[in-house]
Amino acid sequence: MFFSWASIISLLTVILPAAQGGKVLVFPHDGSHWVNMNILVEELHSRGHSVTVVRASDSWYIKDTSPFYSSVAVDIAGGSDEEFFRLFVSEVIQIKLRGRSAWTRFALDMELKDKFSEMHRKICEMVIYMFENKELMRTLNDTKYDMVLTDPSNGGGVMLAHYLGLPLVFNVRWTVHGEAHFAIAPSPLSYVPFPVAELTDEMTFFERVKNVVVYTIRMHLYKRTVGPHYSELCNRYFGLDGDYFSLFQAADLWLMRVDFVFEFPRPTMPNVIYMGGFQCKPAKPLPQHLEEFVQSSGEHGVIIMSLGTLVAELPSDLADEIAAAFAKLPQKVIWRYTGDRPATLGNNTLLVDWMPQNDLLGHPKTKVFVAHGGTNGIFEAIYHSVPIVGIPLVFDQADNLSRMRLKGVATGVAISGLDRIMFWNTLQEVLHEPSYRMNMQRLSRLHRDQPMKPLDRALFWIEFVMRHKGAAHLRTESYRMPWYSYHSVDVIVFLLATVFLLILLPFALIRCICSMMCYKQKNKRE
């Protein structure tokens, strides 16, 4: 009898979470963004939720089968294949190697515009393909999903959620219009620096001029890049003529992948939930061959280098300069690199196709992290108190590293001027100046000192949206207001007109009275 009851209780503990779980439809963004999204997908699955992931035919990171989700395979390219990203990053590196002139920056912006326009065009074609597939849409409707979880770096998930009438949750730092705060929260340009401008929240007059100029140019560029594609899609299916971005702003919840040890203080909104560093976790033991290599470094320690998922190799001359600088160090180096073996590679440097980055950063012998400046790597470095030498390449990386430089935990070198002497000197500075590690330890303490883990906070709010069928009470309706109402231009004009009339009216009455008196006096004289 005891065994029977124990078996029943054990069975119920397995069945009940699944029975109470929700159904989540995920429309992800491929590449490194999927690394973030997959963490949420796996955690949702572990809590008994059923997760379905929309996957294009050319998906790079997103697998067709997984123990953590079922997939909806869409037989059309989604613009996120590996060759597209590799070619794009290679072209960007070649542009940046030309220098840091205004013309180089313009060329880079145009390259970004063309490539991203192509990507968003393919995403819209994928969405249209889905909408026109009546059997697929009927299946999605009949499944009765509780919400859509998406990365608004592309608009596919936004369009799908609106079409299905489902609550919408963002896993976000960037939208199709740039940094997400600027889409949802008040962002005064007087003290909120626009990302890519590489400014702080304490700007001089001319820095504020730069902030406004960069913001204006970039917002125009974003609209020109994505506007034609999403406007046509919205007009075709939703009757929204050019107002596609209001669908983004209507999201129920914004899970923001930043923390205020990284972000500058700024206004925010009640439906913005901060989960910066949610992917960070204590280090696990290293594989034996890596542990032996790390231990062989002795008192000098280890430097690790990775330039992210998109950059596995560099131009040969640049790789030779980096390798030559490493070869002169007493430290051991683990470098994620898949290109041809650099001719100047030293015996102290180990090239690997893949590395357990989080576990290496958490190893006590790791001294410096050479990185491209992506937010994932930055937060892992903060979590494990490892100072950074940055080599920014594309997107927001230079701006991210500028924030870390301001906090005294990082320094960097521009790829256009990188040579072995400069790189070696930069490494020496971070290795031997104690303030870098001390400042990073302080950031780590601040980041870790929270009432609950960022991942648990994110999951609580995702489940909150499922329980309550949305979070409309947290969402401002300001995005529905025309610009002149949002900025109270109409109110200011009305008040100025009222004041003007109140001032003018007594003068008009006095003039009228004076005219009448003069007229009467004239009549008397006649």
C-alpha positions in Angstrom: 0.0 0.0 0.0 2.8 2.4 0.9 4.5 1.7 -2.5 1.3 2.3 -4.3 0.6 5.7 -2.7 4.3 6.7 -3.2 4.0 5.8 -6.9 0.8 7.9 -7.2 2.4 10.9 -5.5 5.5 10.6 -7.7 3.3 10.4 -10.8 1.3 13.4 -9.8 4.5 15.5 -9.2 5.4 14.8 -12.8 2.0 15.3 -14.4 0.7 18.3 -12.5 3.4 20.9 -13.6 2.8 19.8 -17.3 -1.0 20.1 -16.8 -0.7 23.6 -15.3 1.9 24.7 -17.8 1.2 27.2 -20.5 1.8 27.2 -24.3 4.4 29.6 -25.6 5.0 30.4 -29.2 8.5 31.6 -29.9 9.6 33.6 -32.9 13.4 34.0 -32.4 16.2 36.0 -34.0 18.9 33.7 -35.3 22.7 33.9 -34.6 24.0 35.0 -31.2 20.5 36.2 -30.2 19.3 32.6 -30.2 21.8 31.8 -27.5 19.9 34.2 -25.2 16.5 33.0 -26.3 17.4 29.3 -25.9 18.1 29.9 -22.2 14.6 31.1 -21.7 13.2 28.3 -23.8 15.0 25.6 -21.7 13.9 27.2 -18.5 10.3 27.4 -19.6 10.4 23.8 -20.5 11.9 22.9 -17.1 8.9 24.6 -15.5 6.4 22.4 -17.4 5.5 24.8 -20.2 5.1 23.7 -23.8 7.3 25.7 -26.1 7.0 25.9 -29.9 9.7 27.6 -31.9 9.2 29.0 -35.4 12.2 28.1 -37.6 13.1 29.2 -41.1 14.6 26.8 -43.6 18.0 28.6 -43.5 18.3 28.8 -39.7 21.8 28.7 -38.5 21.7 28.2 -34.8 18.1 27.0 -34.3 17.9 23.2 -34.6 14.9 21.5 -36.1 14.6 19.0 -33.2 15.2 19.6 -29.5 14.2 18.0 -26.2 13.1 21.4 -25.0 10.8 22.6 -27.8 8.8 21.5 -30.8 9.4 23.4 -34.0 7.2 24.9 -36.7 9.4 24.5 -39.8 8.6 27.3 -42.4 9.9 26.2 -45.8 11.3 29.6 -46.8 14.6 31.5 -46.1 14.4 33.9 -43.1 17.5 35.9 -43.9 19.6 34.5 -41.0 21.8 31.9 -42.6 25.5 31.5 -41.6 26.9 32.6 -44.9 24.9 35.9 -44.8 26.4 36.7 -41.4 29.9 35.6 -42.1 30.1 37.6 -45.3 28.5 40.7 -43.7 31.0 40.7 -40.8 33.9 40.1 -43.1 32.9 43.1 -45.2 32.5 45.2 -42.0 36.0 44.3 -40.8 37.5 45.3 -44.2 35.7 48.7 -44.0 36.9 49.3 -40.4 40.5 48.4 -41.4 40.5 51.5 -43.6 40.5 53.8 -40.5 38.1 55.8 -38.4 37.4 58.7 -40.7 33.9 60.1 -41.3 33.9 58.5 -44.7 34.6 55.1 -43.2 31.8 55.5 -40.7 29.4 56.5 -43.6 30.5 53.5 -45.6 29.9 51.3 -42.6 26.4 52.8 -42.1 25.5 52.2 -45.7 26.7 48.6 -45.5 24.6 48.1 -42.4 21.6 49.7 -44.1 21.8 47.4 -47.2 22.4 44.2 -45.3 19.7 44.8 -42.7 17.2 45.9 -45.4 17.8 42.6 -47.2 17.4 40.6 -43.9 14.1 42.4 -43.0 12.8 41.9 -46.5 13.3 38.1 -46.2 11.7 38.1 -42.7 8.6 39.8 -44.1 8.5 37.3 -47.0 8.6 34.5 -44.4 5.7 36.1 -42.5 3.7 36.5 -45.6 4.4 32.9 -46.5 3.1 31.9 -43.0 0.0 34.1 -43.2 -0.9 32.8 -46.7 -0.6 29.2 -45.5 -4.1 28.8 -44.2 -3.6 25.3 -42.8 -0.5 26.5 -40.8 -2.4 29.5 -39.4 -5.4 27.3 -38.5 -3.1 25.0 -36.6 -1.5 27.9 -34.7 -4.9 29.2 -33.9 -6.3 25.9 -32.8 -3.3 25.3 -30.5 -4.5 28.1 -28.2 -1.1 29.6 -27.3 -1.0 31.7 -24.2 1.5 34.2 -25.5 4.2 35.0 -28.1 7.8 35.4 -27.0 10.0 37.1 -29.5 13.2 39.1 -30.1 12.1 42.5 -31.7 15.4 42.7 -33.6 13.1 41.4 -36.3 9.4 42.1 -36.6 8.2 38.6 -37.4 7.1 37.7 -33.9 5.3 41.1 -33.5 3.3 40.5 -36.7 2.5 37.0 -35.7 1.3 37.9 -32.2 -1.0 40.7 -33.7 -2.4 38.3 -36.3 -3.2 35.6 -33.7 -4.4 38.2 -31.1 -2.0 36.9 -28.4 -0.1 38.7 -25.6 3.4 39.7 -26.6 6.6 39.5 -24.6 10.0 40.8 -25.8 13.4 39.3 -25.1 15.1 42.5 -26.0 17.8 45.1 -26.1 17.4 46.1 -29.7 14.3 46.6 -31.8 14.1 47.2 -35.6 14.4 50.9 -34.6 17.5 50.7 -32.4 17.9 50.5 -28.6 14.7 49.4 -27.0 14.4 52.1 -24.3 14.0 54.7 -27.0 10.9 52.9 -28.2 9.1 52.6 -24.9 10.4 55.0 -22.3 11.0 58.8 -22.1 14.6 59.3 -23.3 15.7 63.0 -23.0 18.7 63.4 -25.2 20.1 66.0 -22.8 21.3 63.2 -20.4 20.4 59.8 -22.1 23.2 59.0 -24.5 22.1 57.3 -27.7 23.9 54.0 -28.2 26.6 54.1 -30.9 27.3 57.7 -30.1 29.8 56.5 -27.4 28.8 59.2 -24.9 27.9 59.3 -21.2 25.1 60.7 -19.1 27.2 63.8 -18.3 27.6 65.5 -21.7 29.0 68.9 -22.6 27.1 71.2 -24.9 28.9 69.8 -28.1 28.4 66.2 -26.9 24.7 66.9 -26.6 24.8 68.3 -30.1 26.5 65.1 -31.2 23.9 63.0 -29.3 21.0 64.8 -31.1 22.7 64.5 -34.5 23.5 60.8 -34.1 20.0 60.1 -32.9 18.4 61.9 -35.8 20.5 60.3 -38.4 20.2 56.8 -37.0 16.5 56.9 -36.5 16.1 58.1 -40.1 18.4 55.3 -41.2 16.4 52.7 -39.2 13.1 53.8 -40.7 14.5 53.8 -44.2 15.9 50.3 -43.7 12.9 48.5 -42.2 10.0 50.9 -42.9 9.2 49.9 -46.5 9.0 46.2 -45.7 7.0 46.3 -42.5 4.7 49.1 -43.7 3.7 47.1 -46.7 3.1 44.0 -44.6 1.0 45.9 -42.0 -1.0 47.7 -44.7 -1.7 44.4 -46.4 -2.9 42.4 -43.4 -3.8 44.9 -40.7 -4.9 48.1 -42.5 -2.2 50.1 -40.8 -0.8 52.5 -43.3 2.9 53.1 -42.2 2.1 52.7 -38.5 3.9 49.4 -38.1 6.0 50.4 -35.1 2.9 51.0 -32.9 2.6 47.2 -32.9 6.0 46.9 -31.3 5.2 49.6 -28.7 2.0 47.7 -27.8 4.0 44.7 -26.4 2.8 43.6 -22.9 6.3 43.1 -21.4 9.9 44.1 -22.3 12.5 41.7 -20.8 15.5 44.0 -21.0 18.9 42.3 -21.2 20.7 45.1 -19.4 21.5 46.0 -15.8 22.2 49.4 -14.3 25.8 48.4 -13.5 26.0 48.6 -17.3 23.3 51.0 -18.4 23.3 54.7 -17.4 20.5 55.9 -15.1 17.5 56.8 -17.1 13.7 56.9 -17.1 12.0 53.5 -17.6 8.5 52.1 -17.6 6.6 49.6 -15.4 6.4 46.9 -18.1 10.2 46.9 -18.6 11.8 44.1 -16.5 15.6 44.1 -16.2 17.3 40.7 -16.5 20.8 41.7 -17.5 23.2 38.8 -16.9 20.4 36.3 -16.8 22.6 33.8 -18.7 25.4 34.0 -16.1 26.0 31.1 -13.6 28.8 29.7 -11.4 31.6 28.1 -13.3 31.7 24.4 -13.8 34.9 22.3 -13.8 36.8 22.6 -17.1 37.4 19.6 -19.4 40.7 17.8 -18.4 42.8 19.1 -21.3 41.8 22.7 -20.7 42.3 22.4 -16.9 45.8 21.0 -17.5 46.6 23.8 -19.8 45.3 26.4 -17.4 47.2 24.9 -14.5 50.4 25.0 -16.5 50.3 28.8 -16.4 51.5 28.8 -12.9 51.5 32.2 -11.1 51.1 34.1 -14.3 47.6 33.0 -15.1 45.6 32.8 -18.3 44.2 35.2 -20.9 41.2 34.1 -22.9 40.1 35.6 -26.2 36.9 35.3 -28.1 35.4 37.7 -30.6 31.9 36.2 -30.5 29.9 33.8 -32.5 30.1 35.8 -35.8 33.9 36.2 -35.9 35.8 32.9 -35.9 38.7 34.2 -38.0 40.4 37.4 -38.9 42.5 38.7 -41.9 45.9 36.9 -41.7 48.0 40.0 -41.1 45.8 41.1 -38.2 45.8 37.6 -36.7 49.6 37.5 -36.9 49.9 40.8 -35.0 47.6 39.5 -32.2 49.5 36.2 -32.1 52.9 37.9 -31.9 51.7 40.0 -29.0 50.5 37.0 -27.1 53.7 35.1 -27.8 55.7 37.7 -25.8 53.6 37.2 -22.6 54.4 34.9 -19.7 50.7 34.1 -19.4 49.1 31.2 -21.2 46.4 32.2 -23.8 43.3 30.3 -24.9 42.0 31.8 -28.2 38.8 30.8 -29.9 39.9 30.9 -33.5 39.2 28.7 -36.6 41.2 30.5 -39.3 44.6 29.5 -40.6 47.2 29.1 -37.9 49.0 32.5 -37.5 52.6 32.3 -38.5 53.7 34.2 -35.3 51.7 31.9 -32.9 53.7 31.2 -29.7 53.9 28.0 -27.6 51.9 29.7 -24.9 48.8 30.1 -27.0 46.1 27.4 -27.5 43.8 27.7 -30.5 40.3 26.2 -30.0 37.2 25.9 -32.2 35.0 26.4 -29.1 35.5 27.2 -25.5 33.4 27.0 -22.3 33.6 30.8 -21.9 31.6 31.1 -18.7 33.6 28.4 -17.0 36.9 29.9 -18.1 35.9 33.3 -17.0 35.0 31.8 -13.6 38.4 30.1 -13.2 40.6 31.7 -10.6 43.6 31.7 -12.9 41.9 33.8 -15.6 43.4 37.3 -15.6 42.0 39.1 -18.7 39.2 38.6 -21.2 40.0 39.8 -24.7 36.5 40.3 -26.3 34.6 42.1 -29.0 32.2 43.8 -26.6 29.0 41.9 -27.0 26.7 42.2 -24.0 26.7 38.5 -23.3 30.5 38.5 -22.8 30.4 41.7 -20.9 27.9 40.5 -18.3 29.8 37.2 -17.9 33.0 39.2 -17.3 31.2 41.3 -14.8 29.7 38.3 -13.0 33.1 36.7 -12.7 35.1 39.9 -12.0 37.4 39.6 -15.1 38.7 42.9 -16.6 38.3 43.4 -20.4 40.5 44.3 -23.3 38.1 45.1 -26.1 38.4 44.8 -29.9 35.1 46.2 -31.1 34.0 45.2 -34.6 30.4 46.0 -35.4 26.9 46.9 -34.0 26.9 48.2 -30.4 30.2 46.8 -29.4 32.2 50.0 -29.4 29.5 51.8 -27.3 29.3 48.8 -24.9 33.1 49.0 -24.3 33.0 52.8 -23.9 30.6 52.3 -21.0 33.0 49.7 -19.5 36.0 52.1 -20.0 34.1 54.8 -18.1 33.7 52.5 -15.1 37.4 51.7 -15.1 37.0 47.9 -15.9 38.1 47.8 -19.6 40.2 49.4 -22.2 40.3 48.7 -25.9 42.1 49.0 -29.3 40.6 50.0 -32.6 41.0 47.3 -35.2 42.2 49.8 -37.7 45.3 50.7 -35.7 46.0 47.3 -34.0 49.6 46.1 -34.1 51.6 43.8 -31.9 53.2 46.7 -29.9 50.0 48.5 -29.2 48.1 45.3 -28.3 51.0 44.1 -26.0 51.0 47.4 -24.2 47.3 47.4 -23.7 47.4 43.9 -22.3 50.2 44.9 -19.9 48.2 47.8 -18.7 45.2 45.7 -17.8 47.3 42.9 -16.3 49.4 45.0 -14.0 47.1 47.9 -13.1 45.2 46.7 -10.0 42.3 49.2 -10.4 40.9 47.3 -13.4 40.2 44.2 -11.4 39.2 46.1 -8.2 36.7 48.1 -10.2 35.3 45.0 -11.8 35.0 43.2 -8.5 32.9 46.2 -7.3 30.7 45.9 -10.3 30.3 42.2 -9.7 29.2 42.8 -6.1 26.6 45.3 -7.2 25.4 43.1 -10.0 25.0 40.0 -7.8 23.3 41.9 -4.9 19.7 41.4 -6.0 16.6 40.0 -4.2 16.2 37.3 -6.9 18.2 36.0 -9.8 17.6 37.8 -13.2 16.5 34.5 -14.8 14.0 33.8 -12.1 12.7 37.4 -12.4 12.2 37.0 -16.1 10.4 33.7 -15.8 8.1 35.1 -13.1 7.0 37.9 -15.4 6.6 35.6 -18.4 4.3 33.4 -16.3 2.5 36.5 -15.0 1.6 37.4 -18.6 0.3 33.8 -19.2 -1.7 33.8 -16.0 -3.4 37.2 -16.6 -3.6 37.0 -20.4 -1.4 40.0 -20.8 -0.2 43.0 -18.8 -2.2 45.9 -20.2 -2.3 47.6 -16.9 1.5 48.1 -17.0 1.6 49.4 -20.6 1.4 53.1 -21.4 -0.9 54.1 -24.2 1.3 57.1 -25.0 2.4 55.5 -28.3 -1.1 56.1 -29.7 -0.7 59.8 -29.2 0.4 62.0 -32.1 3.8 63.5 -31.6 2.4 67.0 -31.0 0.2 65.7 -28.2 3.0 63.5 -26.7 5.2 66.6 -26.4 2.3 68.8 -25.4 2.9 71.1 -28.3 -0.8 71.6 -28.8 -1.2 72.5 -25.1 1.7 74.9 -25.2 0.2 76.6 -28.3 -3.2 76.8 -26.6 -1.8 78.3 -23.4 0.4 80.8 -25.3 -2.6 81.8 -27.4 -4.7 82.2 -24.2 -2.1 84.3 -22.5 -1.7 86.4 -25.6 -5.5 87.0 -25.8 -5.7 87.8 -22.1 -2.9 90.4 -22.6 -4.3 91.7 -25.8 -7.9 91.9 -24.7 -7.5 94.8 -22.2 -5.4 96.8 -24.7 -8.1 96.2 -27.3 -10.9 97.3 -24.8 -8.9 100.4 -23.8 -8.3 101.3 -27.4 -12.0 100.7 -28.2 -13.1 102.9 -25.3 -10.6 105.6 -26.3 -11.9 105.5 -29.9 -15.4 105.9 -28.7 -14.6 108.8 -26.4 -12.7 110.5 -29.2 -15.6 109.9 -31.5 -18.1 111.5 -29.0 -15.9 114.5 -28.4 -15.6 115.0 -32.1 -19.4 114.9 -32.5 -19.9 117.4 -29.7 -17.5 119.9 -31.3 -19.4 119.6 -34.6 
